[in-house]
Amino acid sequence: MATTTPAVSTDKGEIRYLNPPVLEVDREKYCRFKKMRMKHIDYKDPAFLLRFVNDQGKILPRRLTGTSVKYQRKVSQAVKRCRHLALMPFVADGLK
Amino acid sequence: MRQNKKQMPKQYETMFILTPVLSDEQTKEAVNSYKKLLKELNVKIVHEESWGLKKLAYSIKNKNTGYYHLFQIEAPGESIAQVEIAYKRDERVLRYLTIHLDKYALAYAERRKAKLSNKKIERKEEVTA
């Protein structure tokens, strides 16, 4: 008895998938400006600023991009300047 | 101390978008008029960039394109207000933006200039080759 019970319990406990489930790897987030030692964010470069914006053209939160507070402020400033000069849309649909 | 601060020229970057309705000559004229204005205000033009006609990300005054021009200037603070008034009164200007460059922005601008001049040289070489 003692030998069979653990085998049964493991069979029940295990959920079997046809394809192994893709687990999202918790990658360590980092501030790209700190890492790249970029001190200034250019508002004239919409191609670069596109990374900090979702496909509607909204600025992405820090919790998704990993940017530090100091540089998130600069990112938002730059995106807003970029929008003002019509280099980047205020509202969009399917930017990416 | 205060007066000292007032007299210290700072570096600014000012950019404006002209309407695409203007002909080539008229755009040149408009840009030249701003150059003249800057000269009158004793402003030193450090760098100048013309991006030409570009598509706008959204329409401004029912226009879908605009002529972008950029000046990097060294100016006393008071003159900036006058330049902005000129932009505001000018119907040819669709949009304008003037910002103060901090030390990091200045370093960036230097690098940008270097890159641009390099590109120009490369292009010239291509043409000659």
Backbone of each chain as ProteinMPNN parsed JSONL, in Angstrom:
{"seq_chain_A": "MATTTPAVSTDKGEIRYLNPPVLEVDREKYCRFKKMRMKHIDYKDPAFLLRFVNDQGKILPRRLTGTSVKYQRKVSQAVKRCRHLALMPFVADGLK", "coords_chain_A": {"N_chain_A": [[0.836, -1.209, 0.0], [1.828, 1.199, 0.867], [3.67, 1.768, -1.057], [2.235, 2.117, -3.447], [0.435, 4.266, -3.181], [1.728, 6.896, -3.366], [2.366, 6.991, -6.079], [-0.115, 6.995, -7.38], [-1.216, 9.359, -6.451], [0.48, 11.278, -7.515], [-0.064, 11.008, -10.201], [-2.663, 11.966, -10.346], [-2.368, 14.516, -9.472], [-0.859, 15.76, -11.385], [-1.18, 17.844, -14.183], [-1.74, 17.227, -17.477], [-0.422, 18.335, -20.529], [-0.844, 18.668, -24.051], [0.888, 20.161, -25.572], [3.835, 21.448, -24.226], [3.329, 23.901, -21.771], [3.922, 27.338, -22.397], [5.785, 29.08, -20.314], [5.848, 32.306, -18.969], [8.837, 33.872, -18.772], [10.168, 35.397, -16.0], [11.684, 38.067, -16.66], [14.306, 40.076, -15.584], [13.601, 43.441, -15.104], [14.91, 46.465, -16.468], [16.237, 49.766, -16.439], [16.515, 51.251, -19.452], [17.832, 53.569, -20.053], [19.549, 54.078, -18.001], [21.173, 51.893, -18.272], [22.206, 52.154, -20.854], [23.413, 54.504, -20.535], [22.274, 56.897, -21.373], [21.698, 60.263, -21.357], [20.044, 62.108, -22.26], [16.916, 62.527, -23.823], [15.705, 62.508, -26.996], [13.34, 64.569, -28.558], [12.972, 64.72, -31.209], [13.057, 62.354, -32.456], [11.008, 60.253, -33.454], [10.911, 57.555, -34.109], [12.37, 56.227, -32.207], [11.018, 56.905, -29.858], [8.739, 55.553, -30.193], [8.904, 53.149, -28.964], [8.097, 53.501, -26.4], [5.456, 53.656, -26.267], [2.088, 52.633, -26.677], [0.082, 50.708, -29.083], [-1.949, 52.436, -29.55], [-0.876, 54.822, -29.284], [-0.54, 55.732, -26.751], [1.315, 56.628, -23.828], [3.422, 54.24, -22.388], [3.238, 52.635, -19.163], [5.619, 52.775, -16.454], [5.783, 50.389, -15.182], [5.619, 48.5, -17.11], [7.629, 49.084, -18.966], [9.909, 49.347, -17.458], [11.445, 51.552, -17.052], [13.272, 53.977, -15.164], [12.174, 56.309, -12.607], [13.199, 58.879, -12.946], [13.913, 58.929, -15.657], [11.554, 58.243, -16.867], [9.997, 60.496, -16.61], [11.314, 62.15, -18.374], [10.94, 60.764, -20.71], [8.175, 60.991, -21.037], [7.917, 63.716, -21.309], [9.354, 64.085, -23.704], [7.833, 62.589, -25.515], [5.492, 64.048, -25.502], [6.332, 66.479, -26.552], [7.063, 65.641, -29.047], [4.611, 64.884, -30.073], [3.365, 67.344, -30.18], [4.691, 68.584, -32.252], [3.711, 67.218, -34.356], [5.055, 64.954, -35.123], [4.444, 62.637, -34.161], [1.493, 60.786, -33.508], [-1.382, 61.952, -31.621], [-3.621, 60.423, -31.111], [-4.057, 57.129, -32.244], [-4.426, 54.251, -34.357], [-3.417, 51.105, -34.314], [-0.536, 51.539, -34.362], [1.685, 50.022, -34.38]], "CA_chain_A": [[0.0, 0.0, 0.0], [2.661, 2.399, 1.047], [4.429, 2.061, -2.282], [1.356, 2.469, -4.553], [-0.289, 5.538, -2.997], [2.342, 8.112, -3.917], [2.316, 6.953, -7.532], [-1.458, 7.397, -7.796], [-1.45, 10.771, -6.128], [1.224, 12.127, -8.45], [-0.785, 10.951, -11.468], [-3.844, 12.841, -10.289], [-1.941, 15.909, -9.249], [-0.216, 16.339, -12.566], [-2.037, 18.187, -15.315], [-0.928, 16.939, -18.647], [-0.715, 19.145, -21.714], [-0.312, 18.126, -25.304], [2.099, 20.942, -25.802], [4.311, 22.005, -22.958], [2.896, 25.3, -21.67], [5.006, 28.326, -22.444], [5.755, 29.911, -19.115], [6.513, 33.586, -19.173], [10.016, 33.968, -17.922], [10.24, 36.7, -15.346], [12.967, 38.678, -16.943], [14.583, 41.247, -14.751], [13.425, 44.693, -15.855], [15.95, 47.437, -16.185], [16.034, 51.054, -17.096], [17.424, 51.232, -20.586], [18.622, 54.808, -20.103], [20.648, 53.909, -17.059], [22.081, 50.88, -18.794], [22.906, 52.68, -22.026], [23.976, 55.797, -20.113], [21.73, 58.004, -22.157], [21.312, 61.305, -20.406], [19.082, 62.997, -22.886], [15.992, 61.848, -24.715], [15.432, 63.459, -28.068], [11.938, 64.612, -28.994], [12.936, 64.761, -32.67], [13.281, 60.99, -32.949], [9.778, 59.506, -33.167], [11.118, 56.12, -34.268], [12.838, 55.718, -30.921], [9.977, 57.119, -28.844], [7.659, 54.601, -30.461], [9.06, 52.014, -28.054], [7.525, 53.81, -25.095], [4.087, 54.031, -26.558], [1.392, 51.434, -27.157], [-0.327, 50.878, -30.485], [-2.881, 53.562, -29.675], [-0.111, 56.052, -29.133], [-0.485, 56.149, -25.347], [2.604, 56.388, -23.187], [3.384, 53.029, -21.57], [3.64, 52.863, -17.774], [6.933, 52.319, -16.018], [5.728, 48.996, -14.743], [5.803, 47.648, -18.285], [8.887, 49.33, -19.682], [11.027, 49.231, -16.532], [12.194, 52.805, -16.994], [13.31, 54.557, -13.825], [11.313, 57.501, -12.468], [13.897, 60.033, -13.499], [13.877, 58.94, -17.113], [10.161, 58.192, -17.318], [9.565, 61.898, -16.734], [11.901, 62.689, -19.604], [10.276, 60.088, -21.83], [6.841, 61.552, -21.248], [8.148, 65.06, -21.84], [9.785, 63.98, -25.099], [6.7, 62.113, -26.32], [4.534, 65.146, -25.627], [6.897, 67.455, -27.496], [7.014, 64.988, -30.351], [3.219, 64.974, -30.528], [3.059, 68.746, -30.484], [5.261, 68.909, -33.557], [3.08, 66.341, -35.353], [5.948, 63.883, -35.55], [3.851, 61.45, -33.547], [0.076, 61.104, -33.35], [-1.985, 61.956, -30.279], [-4.422, 59.201, -31.1], [-3.762, 56.328, -33.422], [-5.0, 52.926, -34.348], [-2.457, 50.206, -34.948], [0.728, 52.222, -34.654], [2.763, 49.048, -34.567]], "C_chain_A": [[0.868, 1.256, 0.0], [3.39, 2.761, -0.24], [3.512, 2.558, -3.405], [0.743, 3.87, -4.398], [0.432, 6.758, -3.568], [2.274, 8.155, -5.438], [0.96, 7.43, -8.039], [-1.647, 8.899, -7.605], [-0.696, 11.68, -7.108], [0.527, 12.142, -9.806], [-1.956, 11.917, -11.488], [-3.43, 14.314, -10.233], [-1.395, 16.552, -10.512], [-1.247, 16.655, -13.642], [-1.198, 17.997, -16.552], [-1.378, 17.785, -19.826], [-0.178, 18.441, -22.937], [0.975, 18.852, -25.679], [2.583, 21.473, -24.46], [3.944, 23.488, -22.874], [4.088, 26.247, -21.667], [4.874, 29.215, -21.218], [6.479, 31.216, -19.418], [7.674, 33.692, -18.216], [10.044, 35.361, -17.318], [11.608, 37.3, -15.585], [13.13, 39.901, -16.057], [14.423, 42.506, -15.603], [14.557, 45.645, -15.498], [15.634, 48.724, -16.934], [17.032, 51.172, -18.238], [18.305, 52.484, -20.645], [19.801, 54.741, -19.15], [21.675, 52.953, -17.644], [22.905, 51.434, -19.959], [23.61, 54.004, -21.727], [23.548, 56.922, -21.043], [21.229, 59.051, -21.189], [20.211, 62.187, -20.975], [18.204, 62.214, -23.843], [15.498, 62.855, -25.746], [13.969, 63.396, -28.501], [11.832, 64.582, -30.52], [13.056, 63.376, -33.293], [12.064, 60.116, -32.657], [9.958, 57.996, -33.264], [11.559, 55.487, -32.955], [11.741, 55.805, -29.861], [8.818, 56.146, -29.002], [7.719, 53.411, -29.514], [8.364, 52.241, -26.722], [6.052, 54.143, -25.192], [3.364, 52.761, -27.011], [0.812, 51.693, -28.546], [-1.416, 51.937, -30.675], [-2.154, 54.9, -29.566], [-0.081, 56.566, -27.713], [0.884, 55.813, -24.762], [2.479, 55.175, -22.266], [3.835, 53.328, -20.138], [5.011, 52.271, -17.48], [6.938, 50.847, -15.682], [5.869, 48.039, -15.919], [7.175, 47.844, -18.934], [10.108, 49.199, -18.775], [11.868, 50.48, -16.41], [12.175, 53.375, -15.57], [12.529, 55.873, -13.803], [11.913, 58.701, -13.183], [13.738, 60.095, -15.021], [12.467, 58.802, -17.659], [9.615, 59.605, -17.504], [10.064, 62.471, -18.049], [11.251, 62.066, -20.831], [8.941, 60.767, -22.094], [6.945, 62.964, -21.817], [8.456, 64.993, -23.341], [8.617, 63.544, -25.994], [5.714, 63.256, -26.543], [5.041, 66.208, -26.606], [6.799, 66.926, -28.916], [5.606, 65.087, -30.935], [2.878, 66.394, -30.944], [3.544, 69.112, -31.874], [4.752, 67.983, -34.663], [4.053, 65.322, -35.927], [5.373, 62.547, -35.1], [2.372, 61.767, -33.32], [-0.37, 61.157, -31.883], [-2.827, 60.693, -30.108], [-4.144, 58.44, -32.382], [-4.447, 54.987, -33.296], [-4.007, 52.011, -35.072], [-1.185, 50.911, -35.36], [1.813, 51.208, -35.006], [2.286, 47.847, -35.365]], "O_chain_A": [[0.658, 2.207, -0.753], [3.691, 3.93, -0.481], [3.953, 3.346, -4.241], [0.558, 4.576, -5.389], [-0.214, 7.589, -4.207], [2.139, 9.229, -6.025], [0.888, 8.181, -9.012], [-2.164, 9.601, -8.474], [-1.199, 12.74, -7.48], [0.521, 13.166, -10.489], [-2.217, 12.591, -12.484], [-4.038, 15.198, -10.838], [-1.469, 17.77, -10.674], [-2.089, 15.818, -13.968], [-0.095, 18.53, -16.667], [-2.573, 17.928, -20.083], [0.813, 17.714, -22.873], [1.984, 18.249, -26.045], [1.77, 21.906, -23.644], [4.218, 24.247, -23.803], [5.111, 25.997, -21.029], [3.942, 30.012, -21.117], [7.55, 31.24, -20.024], [7.507, 33.61, -16.999], [9.957, 36.367, -18.023], [12.554, 37.078, -14.829], [12.184, 40.654, -15.825], [15.02, 42.63, -16.672], [15.083, 45.632, -14.385], [14.88, 48.751, -17.907], [18.243, 51.191, -18.018], [19.393, 52.457, -21.219], [20.886, 55.254, -19.424], [22.882, 53.168, -17.531], [24.115, 51.222, -20.049], [24.316, 54.547, -22.576], [24.345, 57.772, -21.44], [20.428, 58.757, -20.302], [19.538, 62.916, -20.247], [18.679, 61.349, -24.579], [14.95, 63.904, -25.409], [13.431, 62.323, -28.772], [10.738, 64.438, -31.065], [13.145, 63.242, -34.513], [12.084, 59.323, -31.716], [9.256, 57.239, -32.595], [11.175, 54.363, -32.63], [11.563, 54.883, -29.065], [8.026, 55.939, -28.083], [6.712, 52.742, -29.284], [8.073, 51.29, -25.998], [5.481, 54.812, -24.331], [3.967, 51.905, -27.658], [1.019, 52.762, -29.121], [-1.764, 52.291, -31.802], [-2.749, 55.964, -29.735], [0.345, 57.695, -27.468], [1.523, 54.837, -25.158], [1.55, 55.09, -21.463], [4.706, 54.17, -19.921], [5.485, 51.378, -18.181], [7.934, 50.146, -15.862], [6.21, 46.873, -15.724], [7.799, 46.886, -19.391], [11.217, 48.968, -19.257], [12.897, 50.473, -15.735], [11.173, 53.261, -14.864], [12.26, 56.468, -14.847], [11.239, 59.427, -13.913], [13.468, 61.15, -15.594], [12.203, 59.199, -18.794], [8.865, 59.873, -18.442], [9.342, 63.18, -18.749], [11.037, 62.726, -21.847], [8.613, 61.082, -23.238], [6.17, 63.357, -22.689], [7.894, 65.744, -24.138], [8.439, 64.069, -27.093], [5.169, 63.413, -27.635], [4.269, 66.764, -27.388], [6.495, 67.661, -29.856], [5.429, 65.34, -32.126], [2.187, 66.614, -31.939], [2.884, 69.865, -32.59], [5.294, 67.967, -35.769], [3.905, 64.878, -37.066], [5.758, 61.483, -35.585], [2.033, 62.899, -32.975], [0.201, 60.486, -31.023], [-2.745, 59.999, -29.095], [-4.014, 59.023, -33.459], [-4.981, 54.642, -32.242], [-3.793, 52.132, -36.278], [-0.792, 50.896, -36.526], [2.717, 51.476, -35.797], [3.063, 46.926, -35.618]]}, "seq_chain_B": "MRQNKKQMPKQYETMFILTPVLSDEQTKEAVNSYKKLLKELNVKIVHEESWGLKKLAYSIKNKNTGYYHLFQIEAPGESIAQVEIAYKRDERVLRYLTIHLDKYALAYAERRKAKLSNKKIERKEEVTA", "coords_chain_B": {"N_chain_B": [[23.748, 89.916, -8.755], [21.418, 88.89, -9.832], [21.074, 90.33, -12.149], [23.253, 89.514, -13.536], [22.551, 86.906, -14.061], [20.47, 87.308, -15.787], [21.719, 88.297, -18.013], [23.233, 86.277, -18.941], [23.7, 84.326, -21.727], [21.692, 81.715, -22.981], [21.413, 78.418, -24.34], [19.131, 77.561, -26.814], [16.636, 75.64, -28.508], [14.848, 75.954, -31.33], [11.993, 75.244, -33.183], [10.06, 75.134, -36.108], [7.056, 74.7, -38.045], [6.234, 75.174, -41.329], [3.588, 76.162, -43.589], [2.602, 73.937, -46.232], [1.626, 75.164, -48.416], [3.074, 77.269, -49.401], [5.364, 78.364, -51.935], [8.61, 77.181, -53.091], [10.342, 79.351, -53.076], [8.994, 81.092, -51.45], [9.005, 79.737, -49.006], [11.718, 79.777, -48.471], [12.031, 82.478, -48.207], [10.513, 82.929, -45.921], [11.975, 81.506, -43.994], [14.323, 82.937, -44.134], [13.419, 85.392, -43.218], [13.021, 84.844, -40.547], [15.61, 84.321, -39.811], [16.684, 86.821, -40.124], [15.266, 88.209, -38.182], [16.252, 86.985, -35.896], [18.86, 87.809, -36.047], [18.536, 90.533, -35.7], [17.794, 90.571, -33.086], [20.094, 90.08, -31.825], [20.916, 87.436, -31.642], [22.711, 84.458, -31.624], [23.14, 82.116, -34.129], [23.65, 78.839, -33.698], [23.402, 76.397, -34.885], [21.777, 74.955, -37.696], [19.011, 73.446, -39.196], [17.318, 71.953, -41.845], [14.508, 70.217, -42.508], [12.897, 69.857, -44.584], [9.952, 69.143, -46.62], [7.622, 67.376, -44.816], [5.57, 64.601, -43.865], [2.754, 65.089, -41.791], [1.829, 63.811, -38.578], [-0.749, 64.078, -37.864], [-3.517, 66.009, -39.075], [-3.064, 69.512, -39.399], [-4.703, 72.502, -39.387], [-6.069, 71.594, -41.643], [-3.993, 70.687, -43.217], [-1.785, 68.24, -44.48], [0.872, 67.941, -44.724], [4.062, 69.441, -43.929], [6.578, 71.999, -43.709], [9.525, 71.533, -42.156], [11.658, 73.235, -39.937], [14.654, 73.915, -38.154], [16.303, 75.65, -35.564], [19.241, 76.036, -33.718], [20.044, 78.029, -31.11], [21.847, 80.686, -29.47], [20.867, 82.6, -27.001], [19.729, 85.493, -25.162], [17.3, 85.258, -22.562], [15.109, 87.008, -22.844], [14.715, 87.512, -25.502], [13.558, 85.294, -26.561], [10.821, 85.344, -26.077], [10.042, 87.312, -27.845], [10.591, 86.16, -30.295], [8.787, 84.067, -30.24], [6.399, 85.451, -30.241], [6.501, 86.457, -32.798], [6.256, 84.09, -34.259], [3.683, 83.394, -33.541], [2.165, 85.392, -34.646], [2.485, 84.968, -37.264], [1.039, 83.717, -40.116], [1.977, 81.75, -41.712], [3.191, 79.889, -40.208], [2.616, 76.769, -38.923], [3.044, 75.285, -36.589], [5.06, 75.649, -33.64], [7.941, 75.247, -31.552], [9.861, 75.919, -28.772], [12.634, 75.162, -26.893], [14.628, 75.005, -23.93], [18.018, 74.119, -23.815], [19.577, 71.796, -21.81], [22.624, 70.722, -20.127], [23.026, 68.068, -20.863], [21.449, 67.821, -23.082], [22.788, 69.537, -24.737], [25.176, 68.188, -25.141], [24.177, 66.018, -26.492], [23.209, 67.297, -28.76], [25.564, 68.138, -29.909], [26.709, 65.695, -30.604], [24.828, 64.841, -32.411], [25.078, 66.712, -34.412], [27.639, 66.124, -35.284], [27.246, 63.574, -36.29], [25.455, 64.121, -38.365], [27.021, 65.722, -40.029], [28.952, 63.902, -40.737], [27.397, 62.107, -42.178], [26.699, 63.698, -44.292], [29.166, 64.058, -45.501], [29.685, 61.452, -46.255], [27.662, 61.086, -48.1], [28.417, 62.901, -50.035], [30.763, 61.743, -50.856], [29.758, 59.447, -51.982], [28.419, 60.517, -54.134], [30.526, 61.574, -55.59], [31.945, 59.275, -56.141]], "CA_chain_B": [[23.656, 88.502, -9.127], [20.256, 88.661, -10.669], [21.337, 90.897, -13.474], [24.205, 88.612, -14.145], [21.813, 85.752, -14.543], [19.664, 87.742, -16.915], [22.549, 88.546, -19.188], [23.841, 85.025, -19.401], [22.968, 83.717, -22.842], [21.468, 80.273, -22.861], [21.18, 77.779, -25.634], [17.767, 77.112, -27.04], [16.377, 74.986, -29.777], [13.518, 76.382, -31.75], [11.603, 74.508, -34.371], [8.729, 75.53, -36.559], [6.526, 74.026, -39.234], [5.6, 76.122, -42.253], [2.551, 75.531, -44.417], [3.073, 73.411, -47.518], [1.034, 75.96, -49.5], [4.079, 78.195, -49.916], [6.285, 77.855, -52.953], [9.971, 77.029, -52.578], [10.907, 80.674, -52.809], [8.31, 81.69, -50.295], [9.506, 79.113, -47.782], [13.061, 80.32, -48.253], [11.848, 83.836, -47.731], [10.03, 82.853, -44.544], [13.097, 81.099, -43.154], [15.25, 84.07, -44.087], [12.85, 86.449, -42.385], [13.301, 84.49, -39.154], [17.049, 84.51, -39.599], [16.875, 88.257, -39.974], [14.721, 88.575, -36.878], [17.192, 86.511, -34.885], [20.021, 88.676, -36.125], [18.17, 91.811, -35.095], [17.704, 90.393, -31.637], [21.436, 89.745, -31.355], [20.932, 86.021, -31.306], [23.698, 83.732, -32.413], [22.647, 80.82, -34.6], [24.72, 77.856, -33.526], [23.207, 75.297, -35.819], [20.533, 75.119, -38.436], [18.647, 72.207, -39.896], [16.075, 72.025, -42.593], [14.082, 68.837, -42.763], [12.101, 69.84, -45.803], [8.541, 68.822, -46.501], [7.412, 66.084, -44.143], [4.171, 64.271, -43.573], [2.382, 65.302, -40.395], [1.191, 62.633, -37.981], [-2.179, 64.388, -37.868], [-3.664, 67.226, -39.874], [-3.122, 70.798, -38.713], [-5.344, 73.457, -40.298], [-6.388, 70.837, -42.86], [-2.802, 70.376, -44.011], [-1.232, 66.94, -44.113], [2.327, 68.009, -44.765], [4.593, 70.709, -43.439], [8.007, 72.216, -43.936], [10.145, 71.615, -40.828], [12.942, 73.925, -39.853], [15.164, 73.911, -36.782], [17.435, 76.518, -35.236], [19.807, 75.99, -32.37], [20.479, 79.411, -30.938], [22.353, 81.118, -28.182], [20.108, 83.836, -26.893], [19.238, 85.891, -23.845], [15.929, 84.78, -22.355], [14.036, 87.94, -23.222], [14.489, 87.511, -26.948], [12.747, 84.131, -26.915], [9.412, 85.763, -26.085], [9.8, 88.064, -29.084], [10.57, 85.203, -31.403], [7.54, 83.305, -30.162], [5.329, 86.348, -30.69], [6.588, 86.496, -34.261], [5.669, 82.832, -34.744], [2.247, 83.394, -33.272], [1.501, 86.34, -35.545], [2.746, 84.554, -38.636], [0.073, 82.708, -40.552], [2.665, 80.687, -42.441], [3.685, 78.904, -39.246], [1.574, 75.876, -38.41], [3.394, 74.915, -35.218], [6.424, 75.983, -33.245], [8.331, 74.768, -30.23], [11.168, 76.395, -28.344], [13.007, 74.57, -25.614], [15.952, 75.324, -23.399], [18.875, 72.931, -23.838], [20.438, 71.622, -20.632], [23.972, 70.294, -20.528], [22.963, 66.77, -21.529], [20.885, 68.076, -24.406], [23.852, 70.157, -25.531], [26.091, 67.119, -25.537], [23.459, 65.253, -27.506], [23.148, 68.113, -29.98], [26.905, 68.094, -30.502], [26.874, 64.386, -31.237], [23.903, 64.803, -33.544], [25.689, 67.51, -35.47], [28.78, 65.372, -35.807], [26.683, 62.489, -37.084], [24.88, 64.688, -39.59], [28.085, 66.167, -40.936], [29.545, 62.675, -41.256], [26.502, 61.586, -43.2], [26.813, 64.567, -45.465], [30.437, 63.747, -46.148], [29.513, 60.154, -46.907], [26.828, 61.28, -49.287], [29.235, 63.576, -51.044], [31.686, 60.743, -51.383], [28.976, 58.581, -52.859], [28.145, 61.259, -55.365], [31.757, 61.675, -56.363], [32.269, 57.932, -56.608]], "C_chain_B": [[22.544, 88.258, -10.142], [20.496, 89.149, -12.09], [22.287, 90.02, -14.267], [23.501, 87.442, -14.803], [21.035, 86.111, -15.803], [20.502, 87.852, -18.178], [23.197, 87.294, -19.745], [23.057, 84.447, -20.574], [22.854, 82.214, -22.641], [21.254, 79.711, -24.252], [19.743, 77.27, -25.706], [17.689, 76.38, -28.371], [14.975, 75.396, -30.174], [13.2, 75.774, -33.114], [10.241, 75.014, -34.814], [8.35, 74.777, -37.826], [5.811, 75.075, -40.076], [4.553, 75.402, -43.099], [3.143, 75.04, -45.733], [2.543, 74.221, -48.701], [2.074, 76.851, -50.178], [4.925, 77.535, -51.001], [7.684, 77.776, -52.352], [10.577, 78.369, -52.187], [10.299, 81.282, -51.563], [8.783, 81.069, -48.978], [10.889, 79.642, -47.447], [12.97, 81.702, -47.633], [11.446, 83.828, -46.257], [11.179, 82.512, -43.598], [14.073, 82.259, -43.006], [14.742, 85.192, -43.197], [13.111, 86.141, -40.907], [14.772, 84.627, -38.834], [17.342, 85.978, -39.327], [16.438, 88.705, -38.589], [15.703, 88.184, -35.774], [18.428, 87.399, -34.858], [19.742, 90.007, -35.431], [18.147, 91.724, -33.572], [19.039, 90.012, -31.015], [21.537, 88.302, -30.875], [21.926, 85.321, -32.218], [23.116, 82.388, -32.833], [23.803, 79.823, -34.558], [24.634, 76.793, -34.612], [21.854, 75.463, -36.492], [20.256, 73.833, -39.197], [17.345, 72.434, -40.639], [15.669, 70.609, -42.977], [13.278, 68.72, -44.05], [10.657, 69.464, -45.541], [8.384, 67.428, -45.893], [5.926, 65.865, -43.93], [3.892, 64.51, -42.095], [1.666, 64.055, -39.871], [-0.324, 62.826, -37.873], [-2.33, 65.726, -38.581], [-3.75, 68.451, -38.975], [-3.656, 71.809, -39.721], [-5.612, 72.821, -41.658], [-5.19, 70.588, -43.77], [-2.233, 69.04, -43.53], [0.283, 66.886, -44.177], [2.784, 69.356, -44.227], [6.083, 70.774, -43.671], [8.662, 72.456, -42.579], [11.469, 72.357, -40.901], [13.357, 74.06, -38.392], [16.335, 74.879, -36.634], [17.947, 76.153, -33.854], [20.457, 77.34, -32.146], [21.027, 79.662, -29.545], [21.762, 82.502, -27.959], [19.841, 84.196, -25.446], [17.75, 85.563, -23.748], [14.859, 85.691, -22.895], [13.702, 87.846, -24.719], [13.595, 86.35, -27.38], [11.276, 84.518, -27.021], [9.095, 86.472, -27.394], [9.726, 87.148, -30.297], [9.238, 84.455, -31.417], [6.348, 84.158, -30.588], [5.3, 86.402, -32.214], [5.973, 85.243, -34.871], [4.151, 82.894, -34.667], [1.517, 84.289, -34.271], [1.59, 85.891, -36.995], [1.77, 83.456, -39.05], [0.731, 81.553, -41.298], [3.117, 79.566, -41.513], [2.529, 78.075, -38.701], [1.81, 75.578, -36.934], [4.788, 75.419, -34.911], [6.682, 75.444, -31.857], [9.717, 75.299, -29.922], [11.473, 75.772, -26.999], [14.407, 75.018, -25.224], [16.767, 74.042, -23.388], [19.703, 72.876, -22.554], [21.754, 70.995, -21.078], [23.96, 68.949, -21.263], [22.427, 66.926, -22.95], [21.945, 68.678, -25.32], [24.827, 69.105, -26.034], [25.46, 66.294, -26.656], [23.466, 66.0, -28.841], [24.493, 68.087, -30.708], [27.097, 66.786, -31.278], [26.033, 64.291, -32.509], [24.5, 65.549, -34.732], [26.82, 66.738, -36.141], [28.288, 64.269, -36.743], [26.178, 63.011, -38.42], [25.973, 65.089, -40.565], [28.788, 64.958, -41.548], [28.723, 62.114, -42.406], [26.639, 62.382, -44.487], [28.074, 64.233, -46.251], [30.317, 62.435, -46.924], [28.737, 60.302, -48.21], [27.629, 61.913, -50.412], [30.178, 62.583, -51.708], [30.978, 59.822, -52.362], [28.754, 59.244, -54.213], [29.387, 61.3, -56.24], [32.166, 60.312, -56.927], [31.264, 57.502, -57.673]], "O_chain_B": [[22.697, 87.545, -11.134], [20.172, 88.484, -13.074], [22.146, 89.817, -15.473], [23.806, 87.047, -15.928], [20.952, 85.33, -16.75], [20.041, 87.536, -19.275], [23.651, 87.269, -20.889], [21.88, 84.116, -20.432], [23.787, 81.546, -22.197], [20.955, 80.434, -25.203], [19.23, 76.641, -24.78], [18.565, 76.497, -29.229], [14.025, 75.196, -29.418], [14.007, 75.788, -34.043], [9.373, 75.289, -33.986], [9.202, 74.289, -38.569], [4.91, 75.769, -39.605], [4.624, 74.19, -43.298], [4.065, 75.646, -46.278], [2.949, 74.003, -49.842], [1.972, 77.15, -51.368], [5.166, 76.328, -50.987], [7.916, 78.248, -51.238], [11.22, 78.515, -51.148], [10.98, 81.896, -50.742], [8.944, 81.76, -47.973], [11.196, 79.922, -46.288], [13.692, 82.056, -46.701], [11.96, 84.606, -45.452], [11.344, 83.133, -42.548], [14.582, 82.533, -41.919], [15.516, 85.859, -42.511], [13.385, 87.041, -40.114], [15.143, 85.003, -37.722], [18.123, 86.331, -38.444], [17.128, 89.467, -37.913], [15.951, 88.95, -34.843], [18.973, 87.701, -33.797], [20.571, 90.535, -34.69], [18.445, 92.693, -32.874], [19.113, 89.667, -29.835], [22.153, 88.0, -29.852], [21.97, 85.565, -33.424], [22.655, 81.614, -31.994], [24.79, 79.952, -35.281], [25.639, 76.356, -35.173], [20.921, 76.033, -35.928], [21.159, 73.219, -39.766], [16.402, 73.029, -40.119], [16.394, 69.903, -43.678], [13.017, 67.621, -44.539], [10.193, 69.463, -44.401], [8.935, 66.445, -46.388], [5.141, 66.808, -43.831], [4.711, 64.166, -41.244], [0.992, 63.345, -40.617], [-1.08, 61.857, -37.8], [-1.37, 66.491, -38.678], [-4.411, 68.438, -37.937], [-3.096, 71.946, -40.809], [-5.402, 73.447, -42.697], [-5.355, 70.311, -44.958], [-2.206, 68.752, -42.334], [0.902, 65.914, -43.744], [1.992, 70.289, -44.089], [6.761, 69.756, -43.809], [8.389, 73.462, -41.925], [12.283, 72.137, -41.799], [12.527, 74.289, -37.512], [17.237, 74.919, -37.47], [17.16, 75.98, -32.923], [21.328, 77.748, -32.913], [20.716, 78.955, -28.586], [22.118, 83.458, -28.648], [19.736, 83.315, -24.593], [17.034, 85.592, -24.749], [13.816, 85.226, -23.355], [12.566, 88.071, -25.135], [12.954, 86.408, -28.429], [10.571, 84.081, -27.931], [8.033, 86.272, -27.982], [8.91, 87.34, -31.198], [8.642, 84.241, -32.472], [5.408, 83.665, -31.212], [4.238, 86.393, -32.836], [5.259, 85.315, -35.872], [3.441, 82.502, -35.593], [0.399, 83.989, -34.688], [0.853, 86.381, -37.851], [1.689, 82.404, -38.415], [0.119, 80.503, -41.493], [3.39, 78.449, -41.951], [1.593, 78.601, -38.1], [0.88, 75.616, -36.129], [5.606, 75.595, -35.814], [5.753, 75.214, -31.083], [10.641, 75.146, -30.722], [10.664, 75.844, -26.074], [15.24, 75.358, -26.064], [16.262, 72.99, -22.996], [20.445, 73.81, -22.251], [21.969, 70.765, -22.268], [24.767, 68.714, -22.162], [22.881, 66.266, -23.884], [22.001, 68.377, -26.513], [25.248, 69.125, -27.19], [26.117, 65.926, -27.63], [23.695, 65.416, -29.9], [24.558, 68.025, -31.935], [27.568, 66.766, -32.415], [26.46, 63.745, -33.527], [24.442, 65.1, -35.877], [26.945, 66.7, -37.365], [28.83, 64.058, -37.828], [26.437, 62.424, -39.471], [25.878, 64.836, -41.765], [29.171, 64.976, -42.718], [29.247, 61.709, -43.443], [26.687, 61.839, -45.591], [28.062, 64.137, -47.478], [30.769, 62.312, -48.063], [29.087, 59.743, -49.249], [27.532, 61.518, -51.574], [30.367, 62.578, -52.925], [31.51, 59.465, -53.414], [28.882, 58.626, -55.27], [29.326, 61.095, -57.453], [32.667, 60.215, -58.047], [31.359, 56.394, -58.2]]}, "name": "protein", "num_of_chains": 2, "seq": "MATTTPAVSTDKGEIRYLNPPVLEVDREKYCRFKKMRMKHIDYKDPAFLLRFVNDQGKILPRRLTGTSVKYQRKVSQAVKRCRHLALMPFVADGLKMRQNKKQMPKQYETMFILTPVLSDEQTKEAVNSYKKLLKELNVKIVHEESWGLKKLAYSIKNKNTGYYHLFQIEAPGESIAQVEIAYKRDERVLRYLTIHLDKYALAYAERRKAKLSNKKIERKEEVTA"}
